[in-house]
Amino acid sequence: MTNNSINSDQRSKVIKLLPGFNCGICGYARCDDFGYSLLKNGTDLGKCRFLYQEVFNENKNELEEILREENIIPPEKNPIGLLDGYEADFVLNPLSGEHSCREVLYPFTKKELKKGDVIKYRPLGCPIIHFAKILNEDNGLITVHMIGPCHRIDEEVEFDYMDIGVCMVGGFEGVVDGKLPDVGETVRFLPGHCMMQKVHSGVVVQLVGKRAIIEGIDLKVWAPPIKG
């Protein structure tokens, strides 16, 4: 929905929240032209790439709130976990070209693990068996992304896997779909690939644009479920 009556205070507030670099990447020569188009034509806020840098995180959130108040963008609805009915702050989607969010695992096995290995394991607290490919190994910690049971590297190519039993999930890395959190914030999130569609919790330790690293993962979410 667009707004045909824009007062000077609205426009001034929006312009002050924009980066002010006048870079032209958004398609407008100046930030004030982009700000006017946000209010007048409902231009996509995502065209300003700088707003997705951590330093402009608060500005972006304020701009989204203004645009919601003006009915230019729809009210935000938080995702709900299907298994437990908890409300998440956002969905964490995979990095480009990957099947799932990256996970950092603490394996309890004494088997030697290396980059490129395919493993079968069960996350501590989760009843679902996972298949994953190791992307990195660092002093006993492994970073993986899922390739099964929903995905396989290639269904027509057989591959060997190593069964390493139960692993503790220490961290997630992926792309935030929803309101960007703050670094250090404890969040409830829904991994986009989660087969149970269960809300997880953790602490945001790094945020670059929409790419977030969340650690201290817990499947116990201390919040009441949403009542239908």
C-alpha positions in Angstrom: 0.0 0.0 0.0 1.3 3.5 -0.8 0.7 6.7 1.0 -0.4 9.7 -1.0 -0.1 12.3 1.8 3.4 12.6 3.2 4.1 15.3 5.7 7.6 16.9 6.1 8.1 15.4 9.6 7.6 11.8 8.3 10.0 12.4 5.4 12.6 14.1 7.6 12.6 11.2 10.2 13.0 8.6 7.5 15.9 10.5 5.8 17.7 10.9 9.1 17.5 7.1 9.6 19.0 6.3 6.2 22.8 5.9 5.9 23.2 9.2 4.0 26.0 7.9 1.7 24.1 8.9 -1.5 25.8 5.9 -3.2 23.1 5.3 -5.8 23.0 1.5 -5.3 19.3 1.6 -4.5 18.5 3.1 -7.9 18.1 6.7 -6.6 20.8 9.4 -6.8 20.3 10.5 -3.2 19.1 9.0 0.1 16.4 11.6 0.4 15.0 10.6 -2.9 15.0 7.0 -1.7 13.3 8.0 1.5 10.6 9.8 -0.3 10.0 6.8 -2.5 9.7 4.6 0.5 6.8 6.6 1.8 5.2 7.6 -1.5 5.6 4.4 -3.5 6.3 1.7 -1.0 9.8 1.0 -2.4 11.5 -2.0 -1.0 13.6 -1.1 2.0 16.0 -3.9 1.1 17.3 -1.9 -1.9 19.5 -0.1 0.6 22.3 -2.6 1.2 24.0 -0.6 4.0 20.9 -0.9 6.2 21.8 -4.6 6.6 25.1 -3.9 8.1 25.3 -4.3 11.9 26.0 -0.6 12.5 22.6 0.4 10.9 20.6 -2.4 12.6 18.6 -0.1 14.9 18.0 2.3 12.0 16.6 -0.5 9.9 14.3 -1.7 12.7 13.0 1.9 13.3 12.4 2.4 9.5 10.4 -0.8 9.4 8.3 0.3 12.3 7.5 3.6 10.7 6.5 1.9 7.4 4.2 -0.5 9.3 2.6 2.5 11.2 2.0 4.1 7.8 0.5 0.8 6.5 3.2 0.7 3.8 4.4 -2.7 4.8 2.2 -5.3 6.6 2.5 -5.9 10.3 5.2 -8.4 11.2 4.1 -11.9 12.2 6.5 -14.1 14.1 6.9 -17.7 12.9 5.4 -20.4 15.1 6.9 -23.8 15.8 4.6 -26.6 14.6 5.7 -29.2 17.1 5.6 -27.1 20.3 3.5 -24.0 19.4 6.2 -21.6 20.6 6.7 -18.2 18.9 10.1 -17.6 17.3 11.8 -14.3 16.8 12.8 -15.3 13.2 13.6 -18.2 10.9 17.2 -19.0 10.3 17.7 -20.0 6.6 20.7 -21.7 5.0 23.6 -19.8 3.5 23.5 -19.5 -0.3 24.1 -22.9 -2.0 23.7 -25.0 1.1 20.9 -27.3 2.1 20.6 -26.2 5.7 21.9 -23.8 8.4 25.4 -24.6 9.4 25.7 -26.4 12.8 28.7 -26.6 15.1 28.7 -30.0 16.8 30.4 -31.4 19.8 30.8 -35.1 18.9 31.3 -37.5 21.7 33.0 -40.1 19.4 36.7 -40.9 19.5 36.6 -41.6 15.7 38.8 -39.4 13.6 36.7 -36.8 11.7 37.8 -34.7 8.8 36.5 -32.2 6.3 34.4 -33.9 3.6 33.2 -36.8 5.7 29.5 -37.6 5.8 28.2 -38.5 9.2 25.1 -40.0 10.7 24.2 -38.7 14.2 21.5 -37.7 16.5 21.5 -34.2 18.2 21.3 -34.4 21.9 17.6 -33.7 22.8 16.3 -34.4 19.3 14.7 -37.7 18.3 15.5 -37.3 14.6 18.5 -39.0 13.0 20.5 -36.6 10.9 23.0 -37.0 8.0 25.5 -34.2 7.5 28.6 -33.3 5.6 31.6 -31.9 7.6 32.6 -28.5 6.3 35.4 -27.9 8.8 37.1 -29.6 11.8 38.7 -27.5 14.5 40.2 -29.0 17.7 37.4 -31.6 18.0 34.5 -29.3 17.0 33.0 -29.9 13.6 31.0 -27.6 11.4 28.4 -29.3 9.2 25.3 -28.8 7.1 22.5 -31.3 6.8 22.2 -33.5 3.7 19.6 -35.9 5.1 17.3 -37.5 5.8 15.4 -34.8 3.8 18.4 -34.3 1.5 21.2 -36.4 0.0 24.3 -35.2 -1.8 23.0 -36.9 -5.0 20.3 -39.6 -4.9 21.9 -41.4 -7.8 25.4 -41.5 -6.2 26.1 -43.9 -3.3 28.2 -42.5 -0.5 29.6 -43.9 2.7 28.8 -42.4 6.0 30.2 -42.7 9.5 27.8 -43.3 12.4 29.1 -41.2 15.3 26.1 -41.5 17.7 24.9 -38.6 19.8 26.3 -35.0 19.3 25.7 -31.8 21.2 24.7 -28.9 19.0 26.8 -25.8 20.1 26.0 -23.3 17.4 24.1 -22.4 14.2 25.1 -20.1 11.3 22.6 -18.9 8.7 20.6 -16.1 7.3 18.0 -14.3 9.4 14.5 -14.1 7.8 12.7 -11.6 10.0 13.6 -8.8 12.3 17.3 -8.6 12.8 18.5 -9.3 16.4 21.2 -7.5 18.3 24.6 -9.1 19.0 24.5 -10.5 22.6 20.7 -11.0 22.5 19.1 -14.2 23.5 16.7 -15.3 20.8 14.2 -17.9 19.9 14.6 -19.1 16.3 13.3 -21.7 13.9 15.9 -23.4 11.7 14.5 -23.4 8.2 15.5 -27.0 7.7 14.2 -28.4 11.0 12.2 -31.5 10.3 10.3 -31.2 13.5 9.7 -27.4 13.0 10.8 -26.9 16.6 11.8 -23.6 18.0 15.4 -23.4 19.3 17.0 -20.8 21.6 20.5 -19.3 21.8 22.7 -16.2 22.0 23.6 -14.1 18.9 27.4 -13.8 19.0 28.0 -12.4 15.5 25.9 -10.5 12.9 27.1 -9.5 9.5 24.2 -8.2 7.4 21.6 -10.9 7.8 24.2 -13.6 8.4 24.1 -14.6 12.0 26.0 -17.0 14.3 24.1 -18.2 17.3 25.7 -20.2 20.1 24.6 -21.7 23.4 21.9 -23.7 21.6 19.0 -25.2 23.6 15.9 -27.1 22.6 14.2 -26.0 25.8 12.4 -22.7 25.2 11.3 -20.8 28.3 8.2 -19.2 27.0 4.5 -20.1 27.0 3.2 -21.6 23.7 0.9 -19.5 21.5 -2.7 -20.3 22.1 -4.8 -20.8 19.0 
